[in-house]
Amino acid sequence: MASEGALVVVTDRDADRAQAVVAEIGRSGGRAEARGLDVGDDAALAAEITGAASRHGRLDILHSHAGIQIPGRLEEVTPEQMDASWTLNVRSHFVAARTAMPVMKAQGKGSIIITSSNSGVQYDREMIAYATTKHAVIAMTRQMAVDYACYNVRCNALCPGFVDTPFNDGFKRQMGGRHALEEYVAHTIPMGRWGTPEEIAEGIVFLASDQSAFLTGHALVIDGAECI
């Protein structure tokens, strides 16, 4: 988004990581600022979003991307783990969108992108907390899309497949180690490979920009046909 001219506010629970992304954007000639944020804190999350809108005079795009992956079947996942999954995979996105929406309504335009997963359009073995919450966030995004299309605020879900990041640790443990995960990627995903961060980024830019001006309520799946 920075390469397309956006001023990007990067938030992370680890402020140093946010700053590292901002430094990378700066080296490429883009504009960005870093903020430390725990999205499990409703008040802090709302304050960051309203603060960004206040500092810069508008809020064109919200990409709400936080999440957690807890593996396990029904009897293996504790209620506390399900609560943690719900807090990060659904509630934080609800709070973020709820805060951004009045600003975007007043502007008469905006794009809200909420990260779900291709697990939100299929069912993963032994991943009850993850699959349940990822399905829920797609339903929530579609409901928002219907309710706010009349204000020209678009709401879409991003549904990535496997990208080689530490976020896959839950799947790696569930499958029995790195080798088993590599075998899954090679033999179960029809394209036979991982997705790249750049390929996911292109989808984000598409949903954020006027390239998708007539697109709302959509779950954009980028997964090499794994879910088919």
C-alpha positions in Angstrom: 0.0 0.0 0.0 2.9 2.4 0.7 4.3 1.7 -2.8 0.9 2.8 -4.2 1.1 6.1 -2.3 -0.7 5.4 0.9 0.5 6.7 4.3 0.5 3.5 6.3 0.1 3.3 10.1 1.8 0.1 11.1 0.7 -1.4 14.5 2.1 -4.5 16.2 2.1 -5.8 19.8 5.9 -5.6 19.5 6.6 -1.9 18.8 10.1 -2.7 17.5 8.6 -5.0 14.8 6.3 -2.2 13.7 9.2 0.2 13.6 11.2 -2.3 11.4 8.4 -2.4 8.9 8.2 1.4 8.9 12.0 1.6 8.3 11.7 -0.8 5.3 8.9 1.3 3.9 11.0 4.4 4.3 14.0 2.9 2.5 11.7 2.3 -0.4 10.5 5.9 -0.5 7.2 5.4 1.2 5.5 7.1 4.1 4.6 5.3 7.3 4.5 5.5 11.1 4.9 2.8 13.8 2.7 2.3 16.8 2.8 -0.4 19.5 -0.6 -1.9 20.1 -2.2 -4.9 21.8 -5.5 -5.3 19.9 -6.9 -7.3 22.8 -7.2 -4.0 24.6 -10.5 -2.5 23.3 -9.8 1.0 24.5 -6.2 1.1 23.1 -7.4 -0.3 19.8 -10.1 2.2 19.4 -7.8 5.0 20.4 -5.2 4.1 17.8 -7.8 4.1 15.0 -9.5 7.4 16.0 -6.0 8.9 16.6 -4.8 8.0 13.1 -8.0 9.6 11.6 -7.5 12.7 13.7 -3.8 13.1 13.0 -4.2 12.7 9.2 -7.7 14.1 8.7 -9.2 11.0 7.2 -9.2 7.2 7.3 -9.4 5.5 3.9 -8.4 1.9 4.6 -8.5 -0.4 7.6 -6.7 -3.7 7.3 -7.4 -5.6 10.5 -5.0 -8.5 10.5 -4.5 -9.8 14.0 -5.0 -13.5 14.8 -4.0 -16.6 16.7 -3.9 -20.2 15.7 -4.6 -22.8 18.4 -4.7 -26.4 17.2 -6.8 -29.2 18.7 -10.1 -31.1 18.5 -13.1 -30.4 20.6 -11.8 -32.3 23.6 -8.3 -30.9 23.3 -9.1 -27.2 23.2 -10.0 -25.6 26.6 -12.7 -22.9 27.0 -9.9 -20.4 27.8 -8.2 -21.2 24.5 -11.5 -20.9 22.6 -12.0 -17.5 24.3 -8.5 -16.4 23.3 -9.2 -17.5 19.7 -12.5 -15.5 19.7 -10.8 -12.4 21.2 -8.2 -12.1 18.5 -9.8 -13.7 15.5 -13.3 -12.1 15.8 -13.7 -9.6 18.6 -10.6 -7.5 17.8 -11.8 -7.1 14.2 -15.3 -6.2 15.4 -13.9 -3.4 17.7 -11.6 -2.1 14.9 -14.3 -2.0 12.3 -16.8 -0.5 14.7 -14.4 2.3 15.5 -13.4 3.0 11.8 -17.0 2.9 10.5 -18.2 6.3 11.7 -15.2 8.0 10.2 -15.6 6.3 6.9 -19.4 7.0 6.8 -18.8 10.7 7.4 -16.3 10.7 4.5 -18.7 8.9 2.2 -16.0 6.3 1.3 -13.8 3.6 2.8 -12.4 0.1 2.5 -12.4 -2.3 5.5 -10.4 -5.5 5.0 -10.5 -8.2 7.7 -8.1 -11.1 7.5 -9.9 -14.4 7.8 -8.2 -17.5 6.2 -9.0 -20.1 3.6 -9.9 -22.1 6.8 -12.9 -19.8 6.9 -14.3 -21.5 3.7 -13.3 -25.0 4.5 -12.8 -27.3 7.5 -9.3 -28.1 8.8 -8.9 -31.4 10.7 -8.3 -30.9 14.4 -8.6 -27.1 14.3 -11.9 -26.4 15.9 -11.0 -23.0 17.5 -9.3 -21.7 14.3 -11.9 -22.9 11.8 -14.8 -21.8 13.9 -13.5 -18.2 14.4 -12.4 -17.9 10.8 -15.8 -18.8 9.5 -17.4 -16.4 12.0 -15.3 -13.4 10.8 -16.3 -13.9 7.2 -20.0 -13.9 8.3 -19.4 -10.8 10.3 -17.7 -9.1 7.4 -20.5 -9.9 5.0 -23.1 -8.6 7.4 -21.2 -5.3 7.7 -20.9 -5.1 3.9 -24.7 -5.4 3.5 -25.4 -2.9 6.3 -23.0 -0.2 5.1 -22.9 -0.5 1.3 -25.3 2.4 1.1 -22.6 4.6 2.7 -20.0 3.6 0.1 -18.0 1.8 2.7 -16.8 -1.6 1.4 -16.1 -4.6 3.7 -14.2 -7.6 2.4 -12.4 -10.6 3.9 -8.9 -11.7 3.0 -8.5 -15.5 3.0 -4.9 -16.5 2.6 -3.7 -20.1 2.3 -0.3 -21.3 3.4 2.5 -18.7 3.4 5.7 -19.8 5.0 5.7 -17.8 8.3 5.8 -18.6 12.0 2.0 -18.4 12.1 1.9 -21.9 10.8 3.4 -23.4 14.0 -0.1 -24.6 15.1 -0.5 -26.5 11.8 3.1 -27.8 12.0 2.5 -29.3 15.5 -0.9 -30.7 14.4 0.6 -32.4 11.3 3.6 -33.8 13.1 6.5 -31.5 12.3 8.0 -29.3 9.5 8.6 -32.3 7.1 4.9 -33.3 7.3 3.8 -29.7 6.6 6.2 -29.5 3.6 4.7 -32.7 2.3 1.2 -31.3 2.7 2.0 -28.1 0.8 3.7 -30.1 -2.0 1.1 -32.7 -2.5 -2.3 -31.3 -1.3 -2.2 -27.8 -2.6 -2.9 -28.1 -6.3 -0.2 -25.5 -7.2 2.2 -27.5 -5.1 3.9 -24.6 -3.3 3.6 -22.0 -0.6 2.1 -18.6 -1.4 4.4 -15.6 -1.0 3.9 -12.5 1.1 4.0 -10.4 -2.1 1.1 -12.5 -3.6 -1.0 -11.8 -0.5 0.0 -8.1 -0.6 -1.3 -7.8 -4.2 -4.7 -9.0 -3.0 -4.7 -6.5 -0.1 -3.9 -3.6 -2.5 -6.7 -4.8 -4.8 -9.3 -4.8 -2.0 -8.0 -1.5 -0.6 -8.1 0.4 -3.9 -10.7 1.6 -6.4 -9.7 -1.4 -8.5 -12.4 -3.2 -6.5 -14.8 -0.3 -6.2 -17.9 -2.5 -6.9 -16.7 -5.3 -4.7 -18.1 -5.7 -1.2 -19.0 -8.7 1.0 -16.5 -10.9 -0.7 -14.1 -13.4 0.7 -11.0 -13.2 -1.4 -9.3 -16.6 -1.3 -5.6 -16.7 -2.3 -4.5 -20.3 -1.6 -3.3 -22.1 -4.8 -6.7 -23.9 -5.0 -6.2 -25.7 -1.7 -9.8 -25.2 -0.6 -11.3 -26.6 -3.8 
